[in-house]
Amino acid sequence: MNGVNGRLPVLLRWLEEEQPDIVCLQELKAPQDKFPAAAIRDLGYDAIWHGQKSWNGVAILSRVGEIHETRRGLPDDPDSTQSRYIEAAVNGIIVGGLYLPNGNPRPGPKFDYKLAWFERLLTHAAALLASGLPVVLAGDFNVMPTEADVYRPERWVDDALFAPEVRALYARLLGQGWTDSLRALHPDETIYTFWDYFRNAYGRNAGLRIDHLLVSPALAGRLDDAQVDRHVRGWEKTSDHAPTWIRLADGGAAPGSGRPGRRRKGLG
C-alpha cells in the first residue's frame, strides 16, 4: 500500500470496481487505532489488521465470510515489534498475509534480519504444509526470484532484494511444495508487480516482480488464473505496487466460496 490512509481512495476504488473476495494488504504504515476500518466495512468487507506507526503493517479483508484470526506475527519472530505477518481462516482457506523485510543496505543488520525472518517464515510455512490444509501465502516478499523478474538485473546484483542468499531462500520455500501462482501460469512472460516512482519506471515498464501469491498443494489444482492489475499503478496518487491476484475454481475445501469464476485476489 505504501500507506493505507494516504492511498485509501485508490484502495476503495479498486475494491469497488473489482470486488475481490479476499484481500491481503501490506505496508499499512498506520498504528492499530488509525486503520480505516469504517470506510472498508462500508464496502461490505470484514477486516483484521496488525498495525505499526510509520512502518510495516499487514491486514486481511474479506467479503465472503467472517475472518477467524489464527496468528499475528511468526513463531519466534526475530523482532516482534515489527508488524509483518497476519494469518486467518477465511471461508475454508488459511490466508497468510506477509511483508518480508527489505534488507537494505547489504551487508548489515537489516540484511541479517531479513535472512532471519525468512528462515522463520520457512519453518512456519513447512508447518502449514504439514497440516494438509488449503493455504495461500500472499504479500510483498521483497524478493525477485530470477533474472526474469527484474528489469535490467545487472543493476541489482548488490541489492538485498536480489541477493543470492535471498533468492535461495525463496527457492527453498517453493521446494517445500508451494506453487508460485504467477509463474506457474505465466512461465515465460515479462510480468512485474512494482514500479518505482522515479525515472518514469512505470512508463518504461522498468519493474520488479516482488509480490507473490503462493498456494499449497491442496489449492494448486484449483488455480484458475493469476494476474496483475497493472493499470492501477497508473492511477493518481497510487502505490508503487499494483494489485496482484489469483482466481480459484470452486472446490470442496472451501465450502460456500461462490460460483466458478469468482475472483479471489490478493493485494500487494
C-alpha positions as a LaTeX table, in Angstrom:
\begin{tabular}{lrrr}
\hline
Residue & $x$ (\AA) & $y$ (\AA) & $z$ (\AA) \\
\hline
Met1 & 0.00 & 0.00 & 0.00 \\
Asn2 & 2.81 & 2.39 & 0.87 \\
Gly3 & 0.47 & 3.97 & 3.45 \\
Val4 & $-3.12$ & 2.77 & 3.72 \\
Asn5 & $-4.58$ & 6.13 & 4.71 \\
Gly6 & $-2.73$ & 8.11 & 2.07 \\
Arg7 & $-3.75$ & 5.58 & $-0.60$ \\
Leu8 & $-7.26$ & 4.98 & 0.74 \\
Pro9 & $-9.11$ & 6.48 & $-2.28$ \\
Val10 & $-7.15$ & 4.14 & $-4.57$ \\
Leu11 & $-7.87$ & 1.12 & $-2.39$ \\
Leu12 & $-11.59$ & 1.90 & $-2.14$ \\
Arg13 & $-11.86$ & 2.48 & $-5.88$ \\
Trp14 & $-10.17$ & $-0.85$ & $-6.61$ \\
Leu15 & $-12.36$ & $-2.69$ & $-4.11$ \\
Glu16 & $-15.50$ & $-1.18$ & $-5.64$ \\
Glu17 & $-14.50$ & $-1.85$ & $-9.23$ \\
Glu18 & $-13.09$ & $-5.36$ & $-8.84$ \\
Gln19 & $-14.92$ & $-6.67$ & $-5.74$ \\
Pro20 & $-12.24$ & $-9.19$ & $-4.76$ \\
Asp21 & $-13.34$ & $-11.82$ & $-2.27$ \\
Ile22 & $-10.27$ & $-11.80$ & $-0.03$ \\
Val23 & $-7.54$ & $-9.15$ & 0.10 \\
Cys24 & $-4.15$ & $-9.00$ & 1.79 \\
Leu25 & $-2.65$ & $-5.56$ & 2.38 \\
Gln26 & 0.96 & $-4.77$ & 3.28 \\
Glu27 & 2.93 & $-1.70$ & 4.31 \\
Leu28 & $-0.03$ & $-0.06$ & 6.05 \\
Lys29 & 2.20 & 2.49 & 7.81 \\
Ala30 & $-0.57$ & 3.10 & 10.35 \\
Pro31 & $-0.87$ & 2.36 & 14.07 \\
Gln32 & $-3.57$ & $-0.05$ & 15.18 \\
Asp33 & $-6.06$ & 2.70 & 16.03 \\
Lys34 & $-5.62$ & 4.54 & 12.70 \\
Phe35 & $-6.58$ & 1.76 & 10.30 \\
Pro36 & $-9.54$ & 2.94 & 8.14 \\
Ala37 & $-11.82$ & 0.07 & 9.15 \\
Ala38 & $-15.08$ & 2.02 & 8.83 \\
Ala39 & $-14.50$ & 3.03 & 5.19 \\
Ile40 & $-13.56$ & $-0.54$ & 4.27 \\
Arg41 & $-16.52$ & $-2.04$ & 6.11 \\
Asp42 & $-18.86$ & 0.37 & 4.34 \\
Leu43 & $-17.99$ & $-1.55$ & 1.17 \\
Gly44 & $-19.02$ & $-4.82$ & 2.76 \\
Tyr45 & $-15.63$ & $-6.11$ & 3.94 \\
Asp46 & $-14.73$ & $-7.64$ & 7.26 \\
Ala47 & $-11.17$ & $-6.74$ & 8.28 \\
Ile48 & $-8.40$ & $-7.65$ & 10.68 \\
Trp49 & $-5.09$ & $-5.80$ & 10.83 \\
His50 & $-1.75$ & $-5.70$ & 12.59 \\
Gly51 & $-0.69$ & $-2.07$ & 12.60 \\
Gln52 & 2.51 & $-0.22$ & 13.39 \\
Lys53 & 3.20 & 3.51 & 13.50 \\
Ser54 & 5.00 & 4.83 & 10.40 \\
Trp55 & 6.24 & 1.43 & 9.19 \\
Asn56 & 5.18 & $-2.06$ & 8.11 \\
Gly57 & 1.65 & $-3.27$ & 8.93 \\
Val58 & $-0.47$ & $-6.02$ & 7.37 \\
Ala59 & $-4.21$ & $-6.68$ & 7.02 \\
Ile60 & $-6.69$ & $-9.21$ & 5.67 \\
Leu61 & $-10.08$ & $-8.20$ & 4.23 \\
Ser62 & $-12.99$ & $-10.46$ & 3.29 \\
Arg63 & $-16.43$ & $-10.08$ & 1.77 \\
Val64 & $-17.11$ & $-13.84$ & 1.67 \\
Gly65 & $-17.35$ & $-14.71$ & 5.31 \\
Glu66 & $-16.06$ & $-13.91$ & 8.77 \\
Ile67 & $-12.31$ & $-13.71$ & 9.32 \\
His68 & $-11.07$ & $-16.02$ & 12.07 \\
Glu69 & $-7.60$ & $-14.84$ & 13.05 \\
Thr70 & $-5.17$ & $-17.71$ & 13.73 \\
Arg71 & $-1.84$ & $-15.94$ & 14.10 \\
Arg72 & $-0.36$ & $-12.46$ & 14.48 \\
Gly73 & 3.39 & $-12.50$ & 13.90 \\
Leu74 & 5.59 & $-15.50$ & 13.08 \\
Pro75 & 6.54 & $-18.05$ & 15.73 \\
Asp76 & 9.84 & $-16.97$ & 17.30 \\
Asp77 & 9.83 & $-13.77$ & 15.26 \\
Pro78 & 13.34 & $-12.26$ & 15.42 \\
Asp79 & 11.77 & $-8.84$ & 16.16 \\
Ser80 & 8.19 & $-9.00$ & 17.38 \\
Thr81 & 7.90 & $-5.19$ & 17.40 \\
Gln82 & 7.63 & $-5.23$ & 13.60 \\
Ser83 & 4.13 & $-5.94$ & 12.24 \\
Arg84 & 4.87 & $-8.19$ & 9.28 \\
Tyr85 & 2.63 & $-11.27$ & 9.41 \\
Ile86 & $-1.06$ & $-11.95$ & 9.97 \\
Glu87 & $-2.95$ & $-15.18$ & 9.35 \\
Ala88 & $-6.59$ & $-16.20$ & 9.38 \\
Ala89 & $-9.09$ & $-18.83$ & 8.31 \\
Val90 & $-11.44$ & $-17.31$ & 5.74 \\
Asn91 & $-14.18$ & $-19.30$ & 4.05 \\
Gly92 & $-12.37$ & $-22.61$ & 4.33 \\
Ile93 & $-8.88$ & $-21.36$ & 3.40 \\
Ile94 & $-5.92$ & $-20.36$ & 5.58 \\
Val95 & $-4.61$ & $-17.00$ & 4.39 \\
Gly96 & $-1.21$ & $-15.73$ & 5.48 \\
Gly97 & $-0.54$ & $-12.07$ & 4.68 \\
Leu98 & 3.11 & $-11.05$ & 4.91 \\
Tyr99 & 5.51 & $-8.17$ & 4.41 \\
Leu100 & 9.03 & $-9.53$ & 4.26 \\
Pro101 & 11.83 & $-7.14$ & 5.31 \\
Asn102 & 13.54 & $-5.13$ & 2.58 \\
Gly103 & 17.01 & $-5.88$ & 3.92 \\
Asn104 & 18.97 & $-2.95$ & 2.54 \\
Pro105 & 21.70 & $-1.94$ & 2.96 \\
Arg106 & 23.52 & $-5.19$ & 2.33 \\
Pro107 & 25.58 & $-6.30$ & 4.17 \\
Gly108 & 24.45 & $-5.10$ & 7.56 \\
Pro109 & 21.99 & $-5.70$ & 10.41 \\
Lys110 & 18.94 & $-5.06$ & 8.23 \\
Phe111 & 20.03 & $-7.74$ & 5.80 \\
Asp112 & 20.77 & $-10.14$ & 8.66 \\
Tyr113 & 17.27 & $-9.51$ & 9.99 \\
Lys114 & 15.78 & $-10.24$ & 6.56 \\
Leu115 & 17.54 & $-13.59$ & 6.41 \\
Ala116 & 16.49 & $-14.46$ & 9.97 \\
Trp117 & 12.86 & $-13.51$ & 9.29 \\
Phe118 & 12.84 & $-15.52$ & 6.07 \\
Glu119 & 14.13 & $-18.58$ & 7.95 \\
Arg120 & 11.28 & $-18.24$ & 10.45 \\
Leu121 & 8.83 & $-17.98$ & 7.55 \\
Leu122 & 10.26 & $-21.19$ & 6.06 \\
Thr123 & 9.74 & $-23.02$ & 9.33 \\
His124 & 6.17 & $-21.81$ & 9.68 \\
Ala125 & 5.38 & $-22.45$ & 6.01 \\
Ala126 & 6.54 & $-26.05$ & 6.41 \\
Ala127 & 4.19 & $-26.47$ & 9.37 \\
Leu128 & 1.31 & $-25.08$ & 7.31 \\
Leu129 & 2.03 & $-27.56$ & 4.53 \\
Ala130 & 2.23 & $-30.41$ & 7.01 \\
Ser131 & $-1.29$ & $-29.58$ & 8.13 \\
Gly132 & $-2.62$ & $-30.52$ & 4.69 \\
Leu133 & $-4.96$ & $-27.53$ & 4.76 \\
Pro134 & $-5.60$ & $-25.25$ & 1.77 \\
Val135 & $-3.30$ & $-22.27$ & 2.32 \\
Val136 & $-2.37$ & $-19.09$ & 0.47 \\
Leu137 & 0.72 & $-17.06$ & 1.42 \\
Ala138 & 0.29 & $-13.62$ & $-0.11$ \\
Gly139 & 2.23 & $-10.41$ & 0.11 \\
Asp140 & 5.29 & $-8.34$ & $-0.59$ \\
Phe141 & 8.18 & $-10.81$ & $-0.32$ \\
Asn142 & 10.78 & $-8.20$ & $-1.32$ \\
Val143 & 12.42 & $-10.88$ & $-3.48$ \\
Met144 & 12.92 & $-11.05$ & $-7.24$ \\
Pro145 & 13.27 & $-14.82$ & $-7.62$ \\
Thr146 & 15.02 & $-14.90$ & $-11.01$ \\
Glu147 & 16.51 & $-12.59$ & $-13.61$ \\
Ala148 & 13.19 & $-12.80$ & $-15.47$ \\
Asp149 & 11.56 & $-10.97$ & $-12.55$ \\
Val150 & 13.54 & $-7.73$ & $-12.80$ \\
Tyr151 & 14.22 & $-5.11$ & $-15.44$ \\
Arg152 & 17.97 & $-4.84$ & $-16.04$ \\
Pro153 & 19.04 & $-7.45$ & $-13.47$ \\
Glu154 & 22.69 & $-6.43$ & $-13.75$ \\
Arg155 & 21.79 & $-3.23$ & $-11.89$ \\
Trp156 & 20.51 & $-5.15$ & $-8.87$ \\
Val157 & 23.38 & $-7.53$ & $-8.11$ \\
Asp158 & 24.25 & $-5.75$ & $-4.84$ \\
Asp159 & 20.66 & $-5.18$ & $-3.69$ \\
Ala160 & 19.09 & $-7.15$ & $-0.83$ \\
Leu161 & 16.01 & $-7.90$ & $-2.97$ \\
Phe162 & 18.15 & $-9.78$ & $-5.49$ \\
Ala163 & 20.85 & $-11.22$ & $-3.24$ \\
Pro164 & 21.79 & $-14.85$ & $-3.92$ \\
Glu165 & 21.07 & $-15.76$ & $-0.28$ \\
Val166 & 17.53 & $-14.34$ & $-0.50$ \\
Arg167 & 16.78 & $-15.95$ & $-3.85$ \\
Ala168 & 18.00 & $-19.25$ & $-2.44$ \\
Leu169 & 15.60 & $-18.92$ & 0.50 \\
Tyr170 & 12.72 & $-18.28$ & $-1.89$ \\
Ala171 & 13.73 & $-21.35$ & $-3.90$ \\
Arg172 & 13.75 & $-23.38$ & $-0.67$ \\
Leu173 & 10.24 & $-22.12$ & 0.06 \\
Leu174 & 9.00 & $-23.31$ & $-3.33$ \\
Gly175 & 10.91 & $-26.54$ & $-2.79$ \\
Gln176 & 8.67 & $-27.29$ & 0.19 \\
Gly177 & 5.78 & $-27.70$ & $-2.26$ \\
Trp178 & 4.35 & $-24.20$ & $-2.69$ \\
Thr179 & 3.26 & $-23.03$ & $-6.14$ \\
Asp180 & 4.21 & $-19.52$ & $-7.30$ \\
Ser181 & 0.88 & $-18.67$ & $-8.92$ \\
Leu182 & 2.00 & $-16.03$ & $-11.40$ \\
Arg183 & 4.97 & $-18.03$ & $-12.66$ \\
Ala184 & 3.00 & $-21.28$ & $-12.81$ \\
Leu185 & 0.50 & $-19.73$ & $-15.23$ \\
His186 & 2.90 & $-17.31$ & $-16.99$ \\
Pro187 & 6.23 & $-19.14$ & $-17.09$ \\
Asp188 & 7.83 & $-17.06$ & $-19.86$ \\
Glu189 & 6.03 & $-13.71$ & $-19.58$ \\
Thr190 & 7.65 & $-10.45$ & $-18.54$ \\
Ile191 & 5.40 & $-9.60$ & $-15.62$ \\
Tyr192 & 6.06 & $-7.09$ & $-12.84$ \\
Thr193 & 4.20 & $-6.02$ & $-9.70$ \\
Phe194 & 6.23 & $-2.96$ & $-8.66$ \\
Trp195 & 7.45 & 0.14 & $-10.45$ \\
Asp196 & 9.46 & 2.85 & $-8.68$ \\
Tyr197 & 8.16 & 6.42 & $-8.67$ \\
Phe198 & 11.40 & 7.70 & $-10.19$ \\
Arg199 & 12.74 & 7.90 & $-13.75$ \\
Asn200 & 9.36 & 7.10 & $-15.32$ \\
Ala201 & 9.76 & 3.46 & $-14.30$ \\
Tyr202 & 6.09 & 2.66 & $-14.88$ \\
Gly203 & 6.02 & 4.30 & $-18.30$ \\
Arg204 & 9.14 & 2.40 & $-19.34$ \\
Asn205 & 7.91 & $-0.85$ & $-17.73$ \\
Ala206 & 11.12 & $-0.93$ & $-15.71$ \\
Gly207 & 9.67 & $-3.01$ & $-12.93$ \\
Leu208 & 10.19 & $-5.80$ & $-10.43$ \\
Arg209 & 8.16 & $-8.87$ & $-9.52$ \\
Ile210 & 8.32 & $-8.90$ & $-5.73$ \\
Asp211 & 4.67 & $-9.52$ & $-4.77$ \\
His212 & 3.84 & $-13.22$ & $-4.76$ \\
Leu213 & 0.85 & $-15.45$ & $-4.07$ \\
Leu214 & 1.93 & $-18.94$ & $-3.12$ \\
Val215 & $-0.64$ & $-21.74$ & $-2.90$ \\
Ser216 & $-0.33$ & $-25.05$ & $-1.09$ \\
Pro217 & $-0.78$ & $-28.38$ & $-2.90$ \\
Ala218 & $-4.37$ & $-28.53$ & $-1.65$ \\
Leu219 & $-5.12$ & $-25.44$ & $-3.78$ \\
Ala220 & $-2.72$ & $-25.81$ & $-6.70$ \\
Gly221 & $-5.21$ & $-27.84$ & $-8.72$ \\
Arg222 & $-7.82$ & $-25.12$ & $-8.26$ \\
Leu223 & $-5.62$ & $-22.31$ & $-9.56$ \\
Asp224 & $-7.66$ & $-20.88$ & $-12.43$ \\
Asp225 & $-5.98$ & $-17.53$ & $-13.12$ \\
Ala226 & $-3.28$ & $-15.20$ & $-11.79$ \\
Gln227 & $-2.76$ & $-11.64$ & $-12.97$ \\
Val228 & $-1.54$ & $-8.16$ & $-12.05$ \\
Asp229 & $-3.94$ & $-5.21$ & $-12.30$ \\
Arg230 & $-1.14$ & $-3.18$ & $-13.86$ \\
His231 & $-3.37$ & $-0.25$ & $-14.82$ \\
Val232 & $-3.93$ & 0.63 & $-11.16$ \\
Arg233 & $-0.28$ & 1.67 & $-10.94$ \\
Gly234 & $-1.17$ & 4.45 & $-13.40$ \\
Trp235 & $-3.90$ & 5.94 & $-11.20$ \\
Glu236 & $-3.34$ & 9.26 & $-9.45$ \\
Lys237 & $-1.68$ & 9.07 & $-6.02$ \\
Thr238 & $-1.40$ & 5.31 & $-6.27$ \\
Ser239 & 1.01 & 2.87 & $-4.63$ \\
Asp240 & 4.23 & 1.85 & $-6.34$ \\
His241 & 2.86 & $-1.71$ & $-6.24$ \\
Ala242 & $-0.04$ & $-2.92$ & $-8.40$ \\
Pro243 & $-2.73$ & $-5.32$ & $-7.14$ \\
Thr244 & $-1.69$ & $-8.91$ & $-7.77$ \\
Trp245 & $-4.38$ & $-11.57$ & $-7.65$ \\
Ile246 & $-5.37$ & $-15.17$ & $-8.18$ \\
Arg247 & $-8.68$ & $-16.80$ & $-9.01$ \\
Leu248 & $-9.53$ & $-20.21$ & $-7.58$ \\
Ala249 & $-12.07$ & $-22.59$ & $-9.03$ \\
Asp250 & $-14.62$ & $-23.88$ & $-6.54$ \\
Gly251 & $-13.65$ & $-26.94$ & $-4.58$ \\
Gly252 & $-14.75$ & $-28.98$ & $-1.63$ \\
Ala253 & $-12.02$ & $-27.46$ & 0.55 \\
Ala254 & $-13.75$ & $-24.08$ & 0.52 \\
Pro255 & $-17.50$ & $-24.60$ & 1.01 \\
Gly256 & $-19.65$ & $-21.65$ & 0.09 \\
Ser257 & $-16.84$ & $-19.92$ & $-1.78$ \\
Gly258 & $-19.14$ & $-18.99$ & $-4.63$ \\
Arg259 & $-19.72$ & $-19.87$ & $-8.25$ \\
Pro260 & $-16.89$ & $-20.95$ & $-10.55$ \\
Gly261 & $-15.02$ & $-17.98$ & $-11.92$ \\
Arg262 & $-15.43$ & $-15.81$ & $-8.85$ \\
Arg263 & $-12.23$ & $-13.92$ & $-8.22$ \\
Arg264 & $-10.05$ & $-14.27$ & $-5.18$ \\
Lys265 & $-7.45$ & $-11.56$ & $-5.11$ \\
Gly266 & $-4.51$ & $-10.63$ & $-3.01$ \\
Leu267 & $-3.37$ & $-7.02$ & $-2.99$ \\
Gly268 & 0.28 & $-6.09$ & $-2.60$ \\
\hline
\end{tabular}
